[in-house]
Amino acid sequence: MHKLWRYIPKGLRDRPFDAYTALVLVVVSIYGLISPYFPETHGSAIGDVLFHVIEVYIAIAGTTLLVSLLCNPKKHPSFYFFGQMYSWAFISAAGLAIMCLQVYQAANSECHIEEPFLFWFIFFIFGCVSFASTIRSIDMYLYIEGKD
């Protein structure tokens, strides 16, 4: 097992949860683009288009995070660090945008929420993703500030 472990890229060995989270976000984003029933439709065409734009944004940020974790930190230290930091910041912004879109759709009288549990579950999940990615991005930023 130790022989196989050393062939795994350093970023994946050091941060397996980050890689898992980025992979899940990419998969969910692609699924959201393909599936006509994800997320719950509220009857707002603009909201659906905005949600799909945010899904593409999350997929790109997650892919960038995975690529930065897969790169060699000794050969490309800037991309290894800044790729992760900015990817987490972009994921945070996308999660916050989805939460704002959810609040807008809930407040809009033309949109009808068919399943409140699913609505609030999506709101909660993206709130947690936004909060965790904000903390990770700020932590990396403070690490840079401490090095100066």
Number of C-alpha atoms within 10 A of each C-alpha: 5 6 7 7 10 10 9 11 14 17 19 17 15 11 11 13 11 20 22 14 15 24 17 14 21 22 15 16 24 16 15 17 17 11 10 11 10 15 16 15 17 19 14 14 10 9 18 18 11 15 22 19 15 19 23 18 18 27 22 19 25 28 18 19 27 24 17 25 25 17 17 15 16 9 9 11 13 12 19 21 17 17 19 24 21 20 23 29 20 21 29 26 20 23 25 20 18 22 20 14 17 19 14 13 19 16 11 12 8 11 15 15 15 12 11 12 10 13 19 14 11 17 19 13 13 20 19 15 19 24 16 15 23 21 14 18 21 16 13 18 15 11 11 12 9 8 6 5
